[in-house]
Amino acid sequence: MKGETLMKSISRFFLLLMFSLLFNLNPSLSQWIHTNGSFGGSAFCLAGSGSNLYAGYSYGGVFRSTNNGAIWRALNFNQRTIARSLAASGANLFVGTDGGVSRSTDNGANWTGGFGSLTSIKALAVSGLNVFAGSFGAGVFLSTDNGVNWDSVSSGLSNRYIQALALNNANIFAGSSGGGVFLSSNNGQTWVHRDTGLTDMNIQALTVDGTYLFAGTLNGGVFRSSNNGSSWSRVSSGLPTGVASTFTFVDTTLFVGIQSILAGGAFRSTNYGLSWERVSFVSQHIYALATVGTSLFAGTYFEGVFRSTNRGSSWNPVNTGLTRERINSLGVIDNSIYAGTPGNGIFRSDNDGLSWLSRNFGLTNTYVHAFGTIGTNLFAGTNGGAYRSTNGASWTPTALTNPVIAFTAIGESLFAGTQPAVFLSTNVGNNWNQVSVGLTIETVLALAANSSTLAVGTNDGVFVNGVHGLDNAYVYALAATGSNIFAGTYIGGVFVYLSTDNGASWVPRSTGLTSLPKSFAVSGANIFLGTFGGGVFLSRNNGTSWTAVNSGLPANASALSLAIKGTYLFAGTDSAGVWRRPLSEMTSVERLSTDLPTHFSLGQNYPNPFNPVTKIRFSIPASVQDIISLRIYDMLGREVSTLMNETLKAGTYEATFDATTVSSGTYFYKLHAGSFVSTKKMLLIK
């Protein structure tokens, strides 16, 4: 009998041990995850070394291509930082960020970095084991051991806001913001000013070829020196006014990227800058140029990377695998979700973001602001007007040719917000009529509607069925749900207003919000808000309070667009593509009390046994800053559901678990917060 009891105890011990190991080894399936795609995005910096080409993004990480840009792979680099500069030499890759220099010695597979006191590194240059880093504010740093250790080498730099570096044998040149060009001939130990002839001291880029040194400036074009910067002459014939932001050579042909709203692009010179000609159009905002062999690459603002194999005479986008695009809008129809981009057109996913395909046939304007739906018809609002698709693959222009910023629908009526007015179509876009009665301004920023109400967000408040409210405010986002209208704006510290009387009056609803609003999405009683720089927030109480639900999103992400499809919330970001998260993770937990518990507690679910819904109550003390997770596991330790994975304020909470889609059996739920872990058992009987 004692032996039997002992065996039972041992069996129970190993069973509990097995559960513990399984629960702790199981990877977290909760939080926002990045969807895959071929978008493009804003490539802030480029660097080539041998057959490797690297592209650095803002809050998007670093990518590498080994086949001339045909396919890109994301490197294991922190997506929550801005890659401001790149330098590559052999298998060594250096990335300049706001937090210093990160280094990889194996082509980006592994990283070390954020070294010493280095901050805001806007320029890098490599020569053998010597690596120079230009800091915006702290001057120049030097590493003589391939980036392991760094020393400040800024003696003589009267301006330490360094934006460009260039090496020429024993000479190193530093371009500053407002201080012109500096030269060091002793590895940076001392610097001398070299600005004779420079009429613009804001240096954006430097490059050297043979005896010539070139400087790109903020407003003065390109300058050239043939005597190591002792004197300069302006060589900008044929260049438009704009920021000369980047240089590269293809053999002896010099290319410069000019950033300008109206006349930017890539330009080339075959006579060392004496004259320039515009190459085939790429983008008006070129951040970076790089050369791999005889191929020329351009990193652009929002449009990804382009490649030319004929010295700029023609260009092709090479964005396969680059998933860090700005997503202006998201649309859902049938089983597909669509992403609208500023320059790369429209992408569609039929598998909840696991893969995306370009769907631009017939779309002659690829700057997409918005989507709208009427029945099986999908509409895209672009800078060139409204387009319609009946199959989600090809597009036909409608009669509306004004730039369309927003759509909303009431039954079979489709409203389009444009810069001059609001237009209405009652025949799926075949005809449009202006319906701007009572609208006194000309910039429409957002639209929302319910069965009897049309709300128009503008640069001068909101108009609800013609009634003007929230004067003198930019209204960036709107949502209409039931009798409630939410307006996202900014007035004296208030980000969101609510009207329950069709716009006659408005009350602030901003408790918990920290960032400017940009987009709404509504799921039942849950209101989601996408913000500029603050990610996504959720309100479960009609906007009375808001909670950030950003676990997994890049830091300071801007959620420009939100859409709900099935059981997922999708977020289109400023420069990191499309992300998704299960709705259940964010909506299944309710705060019951704001009283401050003194300790953690996890209650027994009730009812128990249950079918199919049960509730789980838990308490969080005031001192906790960790992410709190509440997960459900089956008997094999496999994660069944994540009810929560967020930071929470102190209080008592209740989570709801709906087991409709799982089978009868014993399940375990685990609360995890820092060092506190508690697991309990529950029984589902169907």
C-alpha positions as CSV (number, residue, x, y, z in Angstrom):
1,M,0.0,0.0,0.0
2,K,2.8,2.4,0.9
3,G,4.5,1.5,-2.4
4,E,1.3,2.2,-4.4
5,T,0.9,5.6,-2.6
6,L,4.6,6.4,-3.4
7,M,4.1,5.5,-7.0
8,K,1.1,7.8,-7.3
9,S,3.0,10.7,-5.7
10,I,5.9,10.2,-8.1
11,S,3.4,10.1,-11.0
12,R,1.7,13.3,-9.9
13,F,5.1,14.9,-9.5
14,F,6.3,14.1,-13.0
15,L,2.9,15.1,-14.5
16,L,3.2,18.5,-12.8
17,L,6.8,18.8,-14.0
18,M,5.8,17.9,-17.5
19,F,3.1,20.6,-17.5
20,S,5.5,23.2,-16.0
21,L,8.1,22.5,-18.7
22,L,5.6,22.5,-21.5
23,F,4.1,25.8,-20.3
24,N,7.4,27.5,-20.0
25,L,8.9,26.2,-23.3
26,N,5.8,27.0,-25.3
27,P,6.5,30.1,-27.4
28,S,4.4,33.1,-27.0
29,L,1.8,33.3,-29.7
30,S,0.3,36.5,-28.5
31,Q,0.9,40.2,-29.3
32,W,1.1,42.0,-32.7
33,I,2.9,40.1,-35.4
34,H,4.3,41.5,-38.6
35,T,2.6,40.3,-41.8
36,N,4.7,39.3,-44.8
37,G,4.7,41.3,-48.0
38,S,6.4,42.9,-50.9
39,F,5.8,46.6,-50.2
40,G,8.9,48.7,-50.5
41,G,8.9,51.4,-47.9
42,S,11.4,54.2,-47.1
43,A,15.0,53.1,-47.5
44,F,17.0,55.7,-45.6
45,C,20.4,54.3,-46.3
46,L,22.1,51.8,-48.7
47,A,25.5,50.1,-48.7
48,G,27.2,47.6,-50.9
49,S,30.1,45.2,-50.3
50,G,31.0,42.5,-52.8
51,S,27.8,40.8,-53.9
52,N,25.9,42.0,-50.8
53,L,23.6,45.0,-50.9
54,Y,22.1,46.4,-47.6
55,A,19.1,48.6,-47.0
56,G,18.4,50.4,-43.7
57,Y,14.9,51.5,-42.7
58,S,13.3,53.8,-40.1
59,Y,11.8,51.5,-37.4
60,G,11.9,48.7,-40.0
61,G,15.3,47.1,-39.5
62,V,18.0,46.2,-42.0
63,F,17.7,44.0,-45.1
64,R,20.2,42.2,-47.3
65,S,20.1,41.2,-50.9
66,T,22.7,38.8,-52.4
67,N,21.2,38.8,-55.9
68,N,21.3,42.4,-57.1
69,G,18.1,43.4,-55.3
70,A,15.9,40.6,-56.7
71,I,15.1,39.3,-53.3
72,W,15.6,40.9,-49.9
73,R,15.9,39.1,-46.5
74,A,15.3,40.8,-43.2
75,L,18.4,40.7,-41.0
76,N,18.3,40.0,-37.2
77,F,18.4,43.7,-36.4
78,N,16.2,45.7,-34.0
79,Q,13.2,47.0,-35.9
80,R,12.5,49.5,-33.1
81,T,15.4,51.7,-34.1
82,I,16.1,54.1,-37.0
83,A,18.9,53.0,-39.3
84,R,20.4,56.4,-40.1
85,S,23.6,55.2,-41.8
86,L,25.3,52.0,-43.1
87,A,28.8,51.0,-44.0
88,A,30.0,47.6,-45.2
89,S,33.4,46.1,-45.7
90,G,33.8,42.4,-46.4
91,A,31.7,40.5,-43.9
92,N,31.6,43.5,-41.6
93,L,28.4,45.6,-41.5
94,F,28.0,48.7,-39.4
95,V,24.7,50.5,-38.7
96,G,24.4,54.0,-37.3
97,T,21.4,54.6,-35.1
98,D,20.2,57.1,-32.4
99,G,21.7,54.8,-29.8
100,G,25.2,54.4,-31.4
101,V,26.8,51.9,-33.8
102,S,25.8,48.3,-34.1
103,R,28.2,45.9,-35.7
104,S,27.9,42.5,-37.4
105,T,30.9,40.5,-38.5
106,D,28.9,37.9,-40.3
107,N,26.9,39.8,-42.9
108,G,24.2,40.8,-40.5
109,A,23.4,37.4,-38.9
110,N,24.5,38.5,-35.4
111,W,24.9,41.9,-33.9
112,T,26.7,43.7,-31.0
113,G,26.4,47.3,-30.4
114,G,25.1,50.5,-29.0
115,F,28.7,51.3,-28.0
116,G,29.9,53.8,-25.4
117,S,28.6,57.3,-25.5
118,L,27.9,57.3,-29.3
119,T,24.5,58.8,-30.2
120,S,22.7,59.8,-33.3
121,I,25.1,58.4,-35.8
122,K,24.3,59.9,-39.2
123,A,27.5,58.9,-41.1
124,L,29.9,56.0,-41.2
125,A,33.2,55.3,-43.1
126,V,35.4,52.3,-43.0
127,S,39.1,51.8,-43.9
128,G,40.6,48.5,-42.9
129,L,40.2,48.1,-39.1
130,N,39.5,51.8,-38.8
131,V,35.8,52.8,-38.5
132,F,34.8,56.5,-38.3
133,A,31.3,57.5,-37.0
134,G,29.8,61.0,-37.4
135,S,27.5,62.0,-34.6
136,F,24.8,64.7,-34.9
137,G,25.9,66.7,-31.9
138,A,29.0,64.9,-30.6
139,G,31.4,65.1,-33.5
140,V,33.5,62.2,-34.8
141,F,34.4,58.9,-33.2
142,L,37.1,56.5,-34.2
143,S,37.5,52.8,-33.7
144,T,40.8,51.2,-34.6
145,D,39.7,47.6,-33.8
146,N,36.8,47.1,-36.2
147,G,34.2,48.8,-34.0
148,V,34.9,47.1,-30.6
149,N,36.1,50.3,-28.9
150,W,35.6,53.9,-29.7
151,D,37.3,57.2,-28.9
152,S,36.2,60.8,-29.6
153,V,38.4,62.4,-32.2
154,S,36.9,65.9,-32.5
155,S,39.7,68.3,-31.7
156,G,39.3,71.3,-34.0
157,L,35.7,70.6,-35.0
158,S,33.9,73.9,-34.4
159,N,30.7,72.3,-35.4
160,R,30.0,68.8,-34.1
161,Y,26.7,68.1,-36.0
162,I,28.2,65.7,-38.5
163,Q,26.1,64.5,-41.3
164,A,28.6,63.1,-43.8
165,L,32.0,61.4,-43.9
166,A,34.4,60.6,-46.8
167,L,37.8,58.9,-46.9
168,N,40.6,59.6,-49.4
169,N,43.8,57.7,-48.6
170,A,45.1,59.4,-45.4
171,N,42.5,62.2,-45.5
172,I,39.1,62.1,-43.9
173,F,36.5,64.7,-44.5
174,A,33.5,65.5,-42.3
175,G,30.5,67.5,-43.5
176,S,28.5,69.3,-40.8
177,S,25.1,70.9,-40.4
178,G,25.8,74.6,-40.6
179,G,29.6,74.4,-40.2
180,G,30.8,73.4,-43.7
181,V,33.5,70.8,-44.3
182,F,36.4,69.8,-42.0
183,L,39.6,67.8,-42.9
184,S,41.8,65.6,-40.9
185,S,45.1,64.1,-42.1
186,N,46.0,62.3,-38.9
187,N,43.2,59.8,-38.3
188,G,40.9,62.4,-36.8
189,Q,43.3,63.6,-34.1
190,T,43.0,67.2,-35.3
191,W,40.7,68.9,-37.8
192,V,40.9,72.0,-39.9
193,H,38.1,74.0,-41.5
194,R,37.9,73.8,-45.3
195,D,35.1,76.2,-46.5
196,T,36.6,78.7,-49.0
197,G,34.1,79.1,-51.8
198,L,31.3,77.2,-50.0
199,T,28.2,79.3,-50.0
200,D,26.0,76.7,-48.2
201,M,27.5,75.3,-44.9
202,N,24.8,72.7,-44.5
203,I,26.6,69.6,-45.8
204,Q,24.3,66.6,-46.5
205,A,26.7,64.3,-48.5
206,L,30.3,63.9,-49.4
207,T,32.1,61.7,-51.9
208,V,35.6,61.4,-53.3
209,D,36.9,60.2,-56.7
210,G,40.5,60.6,-57.6
211,T,41.5,64.2,-57.1
212,Y,37.9,65.5,-56.8
213,L,36.0,65.9,-53.6
214,F,32.2,66.6,-53.9
215,A,29.8,68.1,-51.3
216,G,26.0,68.0,-51.5
217,T,24.3,70.8,-49.6
218,L,20.9,71.6,-48.2
219,N,20.0,74.4,-50.6
220,G,23.1,75.3,-52.6
221,G,23.4,72.3,-54.8
222,V,26.7,70.5,-55.4
223,F,30.2,71.9,-54.8
224,R,33.6,70.5,-56.0
225,S,37.1,70.7,-54.7
226,S,40.3,69.6,-56.5
227,N,42.7,70.4,-53.6
228,N,41.3,68.5,-50.6
229,G,38.8,71.1,-49.7
230,S,41.1,74.1,-49.6
231,S,38.8,75.8,-52.1
232,W,35.4,75.0,-53.6
233,S,33.5,75.8,-56.7
234,R,29.8,75.3,-57.3
235,V,29.0,72.7,-60.0
236,S,25.2,72.6,-60.2
237,S,24.5,73.3,-63.9
238,G,21.3,71.3,-64.7
239,L,20.4,70.6,-61.1
240,P,17.1,71.8,-59.6
241,T,16.8,73.5,-56.3
242,G,16.6,70.9,-53.5
243,V,18.6,68.8,-51.0
244,A,21.6,67.1,-52.6
245,S,21.3,64.2,-50.2
246,T,23.5,61.4,-51.6
247,F,26.2,60.5,-54.1
248,T,27.6,57.4,-55.8
249,F,29.8,56.5,-58.8
250,V,29.3,53.9,-61.5
251,D,32.8,53.8,-62.9
252,T,33.5,57.5,-63.7
253,T,29.9,58.6,-63.9
254,L,28.8,60.5,-60.8
255,F,25.2,60.4,-59.6
256,V,23.5,62.6,-57.1
257,G,20.0,62.3,-55.5
258,I,18.0,65.5,-55.1
259,Q,15.1,65.7,-52.7
260,S,12.5,68.2,-53.9
261,I,8.7,68.1,-53.9
262,L,8.4,69.3,-57.4
263,A,11.6,68.5,-59.2
264,G,13.6,65.9,-57.2
265,G,15.1,62.8,-58.6
266,A,18.4,61.3,-59.7
267,F,20.9,63.2,-61.8
268,R,24.2,62.1,-63.4
269,S,27.4,63.8,-64.6
270,T,30.0,62.4,-67.0
271,N,32.4,65.3,-66.5
272,Y,32.9,65.4,-62.8
273,G,30.0,67.7,-62.0
274,L,30.5,70.4,-64.6
275,S,27.1,69.6,-66.0
276,W,24.2,67.4,-65.0
277,E,21.3,65.6,-66.7
278,R,18.2,64.1,-65.2
279,V,18.0,60.4,-65.5
280,S,14.8,58.5,-66.1
281,F,12.3,59.3,-63.3
282,V,12.7,57.3,-60.1
283,S,11.3,59.4,-57.2
284,Q,11.3,63.0,-56.1
285,H,12.7,62.0,-52.7
286,I,15.9,59.9,-52.9
287,Y,17.5,59.2,-49.6
288,A,20.3,57.0,-50.7
289,L,22.3,55.8,-53.8
290,A,24.6,52.8,-53.9
291,T,26.5,50.8,-56.5
292,V,27.1,47.0,-56.7
293,G,29.2,46.2,-59.7
294,T,27.6,48.1,-62.6
295,S,24.1,48.2,-61.0
296,L,22.9,51.5,-59.6
297,F,20.4,51.4,-56.6
298,A,18.2,54.2,-55.2
299,G,16.6,54.2,-51.8
300,T,13.4,56.3,-51.8
301,Y,10.8,57.8,-49.5
302,F,7.9,55.4,-49.2
303,E,8.6,53.7,-52.6
304,G,11.3,51.3,-51.6
305,V,14.4,50.5,-53.7
306,F,14.9,50.9,-57.4
307,R,17.6,49.4,-59.6
308,S,19.1,50.6,-62.9
309,T,21.4,48.5,-65.0
310,N,22.0,51.1,-67.7
311,R,23.3,54.1,-65.7
312,G,19.9,55.5,-64.8
313,S,18.3,55.4,-68.3
314,S,15.6,53.2,-66.9
315,W,14.7,51.9,-63.4
316,N,12.7,49.0,-62.0
317,P,11.5,48.5,-58.4
318,V,13.3,45.7,-56.6
319,N,11.2,45.3,-53.4
320,T,10.5,41.6,-53.0
321,G,10.9,40.9,-49.3
322,L,11.0,44.6,-48.3
323,T,8.0,44.8,-45.9
324,R,8.6,48.2,-44.3
325,E,6.2,50.2,-46.4
326,R,4.0,53.1,-45.2
327,I,0.4,51.8,-45.3
328,N,-2.0,54.7,-45.9
329,S,-5.2,52.6,-45.8
330,L,-6.6,49.1,-45.2
331,G,-9.7,47.7,-46.8
332,V,-11.6,44.4,-46.3
333,I,-14.0,42.7,-48.7
334,D,-15.0,39.0,-48.8
335,N,-12.1,37.0,-47.5
336,S,-9.4,39.4,-48.6
337,I,-7.6,42.4,-47.0
338,Y,-6.1,45.2,-49.1
339,A,-3.2,47.6,-48.3
340,G,-3.0,51.0,-50.0
341,T,0.5,52.6,-50.2
342,P,1.8,56.0,-51.3
343,G,3.5,55.1,-54.6
344,N,3.5,51.3,-54.8
345,G,-0.3,51.0,-55.3
346,I,-2.4,48.2,-53.8
347,F,-1.5,44.8,-52.3
348,R,-3.9,42.0,-51.5
349,S,-3.7,39.2,-49.0
350,D,-6.1,36.2,-49.1
351,N,-4.6,34.5,-46.1
352,D,-4.7,37.1,-43.3
353,G,-1.4,38.7,-44.2
354,L,0.7,35.6,-44.5
355,S,1.5,36.7,-48.1
356,W,0.7,39.7,-50.2
357,L,0.5,40.2,-54.0
358,S,0.5,43.5,-56.0
359,R,-2.9,44.2,-57.5
360,N,-2.4,47.3,-59.7
361,F,-3.7,46.4,-63.1
362,G,-5.5,49.4,-64.5
363,L,-4.4,51.6,-61.6
364,T,-2.7,54.5,-63.3
365,N,-2.2,56.5,-60.1
366,T,-0.5,54.4,-57.4
367,Y,-0.7,56.9,-54.5
368,V,-3.6,55.3,-52.5
369,H,-5.3,57.1,-49.7
370,A,-8.4,55.1,-48.9
371,F,-10.7,52.2,-49.6
372,G,-14.5,51.9,-49.7
373,T,-17.0,49.1,-50.4
374,I,-20.4,48.8,-51.9
375,G,-21.6,45.2,-52.1
376,T,-18.9,43.3,-54.0
377,N,-17.4,46.5,-55.4
378,L,-14.1,47.7,-53.9
379,F,-13.2,51.4,-54.4
380,A,-9.7,52.9,-54.1
381,G,-9.2,56.6,-53.5
382,T,-6.0,57.9,-55.1
383,N,-4.3,61.2,-56.0
384,G,-5.8,60.6,-59.4
385,G,-9.4,60.0,-58.3
386,A,-11.6,57.0,-57.5
387,Y,-11.1,53.6,-59.0
388,R,-13.4,50.6,-58.9
389,S,-12.7,46.9,-58.9
390,T,-15.2,44.0,-59.1
391,N,-12.6,41.3,-58.7
392,G,-9.9,42.8,-56.5
393,A,-7.3,42.3,-59.2
394,S,-7.9,44.9,-61.9
395,W,-9.1,48.5,-61.6
396,T,-11.3,50.9,-63.7
397,P,-11.2,54.7,-63.2
398,T,-14.6,56.2,-62.3
399,A,-15.8,59.7,-63.3
400,L,-14.4,61.2,-60.1
401,T,-10.9,62.5,-60.8
402,N,-10.3,64.7,-57.8
403,P,-7.8,63.3,-55.2
404,V,-9.9,61.1,-52.9
405,I,-8.8,61.1,-49.2
406,A,-11.7,59.1,-47.6
407,F,-14.7,57.0,-48.3
408,T,-17.8,56.0,-46.3
409,A,-21.1,54.3,-47.3
410,I,-24.8,54.4,-46.2
411,G,-26.5,51.4,-47.9
412,E,-25.9,51.7,-51.6
413,S,-24.7,55.3,-51.3
414,L,-21.0,55.9,-51.5
415,F,-19.5,59.1,-50.3
416,A,-16.0,60.3,-51.3
417,G,-14.1,63.0,-49.4
418,T,-11.9,65.1,-51.7
419,Q,-9.8,68.2,-51.2
420,P,-12.4,70.5,-52.7
421,A,-15.7,68.8,-51.6
422,V,-17.7,65.7,-50.7
423,F,-19.2,63.7,-53.6
424,L,-21.9,61.0,-53.7
425,S,-22.5,58.1,-56.0
426,T,-25.6,56.0,-55.9
427,N,-24.7,53.8,-58.9
428,V,-21.4,52.1,-57.8
429,G,-19.3,55.0,-59.0
430,N,-20.7,55.4,-62.5
431,N,-21.7,59.0,-61.7
432,W,-20.8,61.4,-58.9
433,N,-22.6,64.5,-57.6
434,Q,-21.2,67.1,-55.2
435,V,-23.1,67.1,-51.8
436,S,-21.2,69.7,-49.8
437,V,-24.2,71.7,-48.6
438,G,-23.1,73.5,-45.4
439,L,-19.4,72.5,-45.9
440,T,-17.5,75.8,-45.7
441,I,-13.9,74.5,-46.2
442,E,-12.0,72.7,-48.9
443,T,-9.9,70.0,-47.2
444,V,-11.7,66.8,-46.2
445,L,-9.6,64.5,-43.9
446,A,-12.1,61.8,-42.8
447,L,-15.6,60.5,-43.3
448,A,-17.9,58.3,-41.2
449,A,-21.6,57.4,-41.5
450,N,-24.4,55.4,-39.9
451,S,-27.9,54.8,-41.2
452,S,-28.9,58.5,-41.1
453,T,-25.8,60.5,-40.3
454,L,-22.9,61.7,-42.4
455,A,-19.9,63.1,-40.5
456,V,-17.1,65.0,-42.4
457,G,-13.8,65.6,-40.7
458,T,-11.9,68.7,-42.1
459,N,-9.1,71.1,-41.3
460,D,-11.7,73.3,-39.6
461,G,-13.6,70.9,-37.3
462,V,-16.3,68.4,-38.1
463,F,-19.6,68.7,-40.0
464,V,-22.4,66.3,-39.1
465,N,-25.3,66.5,-41.5
466,G,-24.1,70.1,-42.2
467,V,-23.8,71.1,-38.5
468,H,-20.4,72.6,-37.7
469,G,-18.6,71.6,-34.5
470,L,-15.1,71.5,-33.0
471,D,-14.1,74.8,-34.8
472,N,-10.5,75.5,-35.8
473,A,-9.4,71.9,-35.3
474,Y,-8.0,69.3,-37.7
475,V,-10.2,66.2,-37.5
476,Y,-8.0,63.3,-38.7
477,A,-10.3,60.4,-37.9
478,L,-14.0,59.7,-37.4
479,A,-16.1,56.7,-36.3
480,A,-19.9,56.4,-36.1
481,T,-21.3,53.6,-34.1
482,G,-25.0,53.5,-33.1
483,S,-25.9,57.0,-31.9
484,N,-22.3,57.9,-31.1
485,I,-19.8,59.8,-33.2
486,F,-16.1,59.9,-32.3
487,A,-13.8,62.5,-33.6
488,G,-10.0,62.2,-33.5
489,T,-8.3,65.7,-33.3
490,Y,-6.2,67.8,-31.0
491,I,-7.6,70.7,-29.0
492,G,-5.8,71.9,-25.8
493,G,-4.6,68.4,-24.9
494,V,-7.7,66.6,-25.9
495,F,-7.3,63.9,-28.6
496,V,-10.8,62.5,-28.9
497,Y,-14.3,64.0,-28.6
498,L,-17.7,62.2,-28.5
499,S,-21.0,63.4,-29.7
500,T,-24.3,61.6,-28.8
501,D,-26.6,64.1,-30.5
502,N,-25.5,64.2,-34.1
503,G,-22.8,66.7,-33.6
504,A,-24.8,69.4,-31.7
505,S,-22.5,69.0,-28.7
506,W,-19.1,67.3,-28.0
507,V,-17.5,66.1,-24.8
508,P,-13.8,65.1,-24.4
509,R,-12.9,61.5,-24.2
510,S,-9.1,61.3,-23.9
511,T,-8.2,59.7,-20.6
512,G,-5.2,57.5,-21.2
513,L,-4.3,58.8,-24.6
514,T,-0.9,60.2,-25.3
515,S,-0.7,60.7,-29.1
516,L,-2.5,62.3,-32.0
517,P,-5.3,60.1,-33.4
518,K,-5.3,58.9,-37.0
519,S,-7.7,56.0,-37.5
520,F,-10.6,54.2,-35.8
521,A,-11.9,50.7,-35.9
522,V,-15.0,49.4,-34.1
523,S,-15.8,45.8,-32.9
524,G,-19.0,45.7,-30.9
525,A,-18.4,47.7,-27.8
526,N,-14.7,47.9,-28.4
527,I,-13.3,51.0,-30.0
528,F,-9.7,50.9,-31.3
529,L,-7.7,54.1,-32.1
530,G,-4.6,54.2,-34.2
531,T,-2.3,57.1,-33.4
532,F,0.7,59.0,-34.6
533,G,3.7,57.7,-32.8
534,G,1.7,56.0,-30.0
535,G,0.6,52.8,-31.6
536,V,-2.9,51.4,-30.9
537,F,-5.3,52.2,-28.0
538,L,-8.5,50.4,-26.9
539,S,-11.6,51.7,-25.1
540,R,-14.2,49.4,-23.8
541,N,-16.4,52.1,-22.2
542,N,-17.4,54.4,-25.0
543,G,-14.2,56.4,-24.9
544,T,-14.3,57.2,-21.1
545,S,-10.8,55.7,-20.8
546,W,-8.2,54.3,-23.2
547,T,-5.5,51.6,-22.8
548,A,-2.5,51.0,-25.1
549,V,-2.5,47.6,-26.7
550,N,0.9,47.7,-28.3
551,S,2.7,44.5,-27.2
552,G,4.9,43.5,-30.2
553,L,4.5,46.7,-32.2
554,P,7.6,48.7,-33.0
555,A,8.3,51.5,-30.5
556,N,6.7,54.8,-31.4
557,A,4.8,53.1,-34.2
558,S,2.2,55.3,-36.1
559,A,-0.9,53.2,-36.8
560,L,-2.2,55.2,-39.9
561,S,-4.9,52.7,-40.7
562,L,-6.9,50.1,-38.9
563,A,-9.2,47.3,-40.2
564,I,-11.0,44.4,-38.7
565,K,-11.2,41.1,-40.6
566,G,-12.7,38.0,-39.0
567,T,-11.0,37.5,-35.7
568,Y,-8.0,39.9,-36.4
569,L,-7.3,43.6,-36.0
570,F,-4.9,44.8,-38.7
571,A,-2.8,47.9,-38.4
572,G,-1.1,49.7,-41.3
573,T,1.9,51.6,-40.0
574,D,4.0,54.6,-41.1
575,S,7.1,52.7,-42.1
576,A,6.8,49.1,-40.9
577,G,4.1,47.6,-43.1
578,V,1.1,45.7,-41.9
579,W,0.7,44.1,-38.5
580,R,-2.1,42.0,-37.1
581,R,-3.4,40.8,-33.7
582,P,-6.2,38.5,-32.6
583,L,-9.1,40.6,-31.3
584,S,-9.6,38.2,-28.4
585,E,-6.3,39.1,-26.9
586,M,-7.4,42.7,-26.5
587,T,-11.1,42.5,-25.8
588,S,-11.6,39.6,-23.4
589,V,-10.4,41.3,-20.2
590,E,-12.4,43.9,-18.2
591,R,-11.3,46.0,-15.3
592,L,-13.8,45.5,-12.4
593,S,-12.2,47.7,-9.7
594,T,-9.6,50.5,-9.4
595,D,-8.9,49.6,-5.8
596,L,-5.3,48.9,-5.3
597,P,-4.6,45.2,-4.4
598,T,-1.6,44.5,-2.1
599,H,-0.6,41.3,-3.9
600,F,-1.2,39.2,-7.0
601,S,-4.1,36.8,-7.0
602,L,-5.6,34.4,-9.5
603,G,-9.1,33.1,-8.8
604,Q,-10.8,29.8,-9.8
605,N,-12.8,30.2,-13.0
606,Y,-16.5,30.2,-12.7
607,P,-18.6,28.4,-13.6
608,N,-16.5,25.3,-13.5
609,P,-17.2,22.9,-15.1
610,F,-18.3,25.2,-18.0
611,N,-19.8,25.1,-21.5
612,P,-18.7,27.0,-23.4
613,V,-17.9,30.3,-21.6
614,T,-16.2,30.9,-18.3
615,K,-14.8,33.8,-16.4
616,I,-11.4,34.2,-14.7
617,R,-10.8,36.9,-12.1
618,F,-7.3,38.2,-11.1
619,S,-5.7,41.1,-9.2
620,I,-2.7,43.2,-10.0
621,P,-0.9,45.2,-7.3
622,A,0.2,48.8,-7.9
623,S,4.0,48.2,-8.0
624,V,3.9,46.1,-11.2
625,Q,5.4,47.5,-14.5
626,D,5.7,44.1,-16.3
627,I,3.7,42.8,-19.1
628,I,0.8,40.7,-17.7
629,S,-0.1,37.5,-19.6
630,L,-3.1,35.2,-19.1
631,R,-3.0,32.1,-21.3
632,I,-5.0,28.9,-21.8
633,Y,-3.2,25.5,-22.3
634,D,-4.5,22.0,-23.1
635,M,-3.3,18.8,-21.3
636,L,-0.2,18.6,-23.6
637,G,0.9,22.1,-22.7
638,R,-0.1,23.5,-26.1
639,E,-1.3,27.1,-26.0
640,V,-5.0,27.3,-26.9
641,S,-5.7,31.0,-26.4
642,T,-4.1,34.2,-25.1
643,L,-6.7,36.2,-23.2
644,M,-4.2,39.0,-22.4
645,N,-0.6,40.1,-23.0
646,E,-0.3,43.8,-22.0
647,T,0.8,46.1,-19.2
648,L,-2.1,46.7,-16.9
649,K,-2.9,49.3,-14.3
650,A,-3.4,48.1,-10.7
651,G,-6.8,46.7,-10.0
652,T,-9.1,43.7,-10.2
653,Y,-9.9,42.3,-13.6
654,E,-12.1,39.6,-15.1
655,A,-11.3,37.7,-18.3
656,T,-13.8,35.8,-20.4
657,F,-12.8,32.6,-22.1
658,D,-15.0,31.4,-24.9
659,A,-14.3,27.7,-25.6
660,T,-16.8,27.3,-28.5
661,T,-14.1,26.2,-30.9
662,V,-12.3,23.7,-28.6
663,S,-13.2,20.2,-27.5
664,S,-14.2,18.9,-24.1
665,G,-11.5,18.2,-21.6
666,T,-9.2,19.5,-18.9
667,Y,-7.5,22.8,-19.5
668,F,-5.1,25.0,-17.5
669,Y,-4.9,28.8,-17.3
670,K,-1.7,30.6,-16.3
671,L,-1.2,34.2,-15.0
672,H,2.3,35.4,-15.6
673,A,3.7,38.8,-14.4
674,G,7.4,39.2,-13.8
675,S,8.4,36.7,-11.2
676,F,4.7,35.9,-10.3
677,V,3.3,32.7,-11.9
678,S,0.1,31.0,-11.0
679,T,-1.7,28.1,-12.8
680,K,-5.1,26.6,-12.2
681,K,-7.2,23.9,-13.7
682,M,-10.6,24.0,-15.3
683,L,-13.0,21.5,-16.9
684,L,-14.9,22.0,-20.2
685,I,-17.9,19.7,-20.7
686,K,-19.9,19.9,-23.9
